Amino acid sequence: MRILRPLVLALGGFALAVAGTGDAVAANGTFAWVGPQGRTYSIQNPPDNKCYDLGQEARGARNATKQPVVVYSRKRCKGAATRLAPGQAAPSRARFASVIFNPR
């Protein structure tokens, strides 16, 4: 019982610390791009430091989040990288295959 109590307190403290970081783990805002047939797609409040592969044509990235994003020419966040600051957009014809939000 003496060993269990400190472990429970430590895990409880960790859970509260993680729960309290809510907004710190998401790039608040919208990331948008143009897909097939000129249709606009978007992601709301994407999580930080996670690479997303686009399964279809993607171009004209627009970063309306509060964090930087990096778009890559190849899947798995590889290839030529273009960094977009908050509020910045890539040229409308600039194609990309993957994106990472608020990279570390």
N, C-alpha and C positions, 0 to 999 in steps of 0.2 A: 504494500500500500504506500510506503514512503517513496518508492521509486516511481510509482504510477502518477502520483500527484504532480511532481515537477514536469513529467512528460506531458500530461494533460494541459498544464498551464502554458508550457512552451508551444504546443500545437495550437492552443487557443489564441495565443498572442500572434503567432504566424498567420492564422486565418484572419484575424482582425487587420493585420498589416496589409495582407493581400486584398481584402475587401475594401480597404480605405483608399486604394490606388486607382479606383474606377476610371477616371478620365485620363490618367497618366499612361494607360496602356492602349489607348486608341487615338488615331489621328482624326480628331473631331472634324467633321465636315464631309464633303462629297468629293469623290474622285470620279471623273467622267471621261468617256472616250467614244469614238465613233466606230461602229462595227459594220457588219455586212449590210449592204443596201442603204448605207447612210443613216442607219438607226443609231440613236444615242443610248448608251448604257452607263450605269453608274453603280458605285458602291458607297454606302453611307457608313461613316464612322469605322473605317477598317482598322483591324488590330495592328499595332506596331510590330516592326521587324518580322513580318511574315511575307514570304514570296508567294505571289499568285501567278499561275500560268493561265493565259487566256487561250481558250479552246477554239477561237475563231479569229478572223481578221480584226485587228485593232489598230487604230491610228488616232492622231489628234488628241493626245492625253491632255486633260485639264485638271490641275490640282487646286481644288477649292477646300482643302483641309487646312488645318493650322500647323501642319508638320511637313517637312520635305518628303518627297517621294523620288524614287529612281525607277525609270523604265528601261528595260533591256531589250535588245534586238532578238534574243533567243530565249527559249524556255528555261526554267529553273534559275532565273536571274543571272544569266550568263550572256556573254557577248558585249557589244557596244552599249555603254550605259549613258543615259541622259538624266541629269538631276534636275528636278523641278521644285523650285521654292514654293512656299505657300502662295496661292493666288496666280501662279505662273502656268502658262499653257505651252505645249510643244506645237510646232507647225502642224497645220491641219493634215498634211500628207505624210507626216512622220509616223512610220509603222513601228509597233513594238509587240513583243510576245509574252512578256512577263513584267511584273511590277512589285516593288517592295515599299512599304510605308514606314517612314521614320527609321531608316536603317541605322544600325549602330556601328 
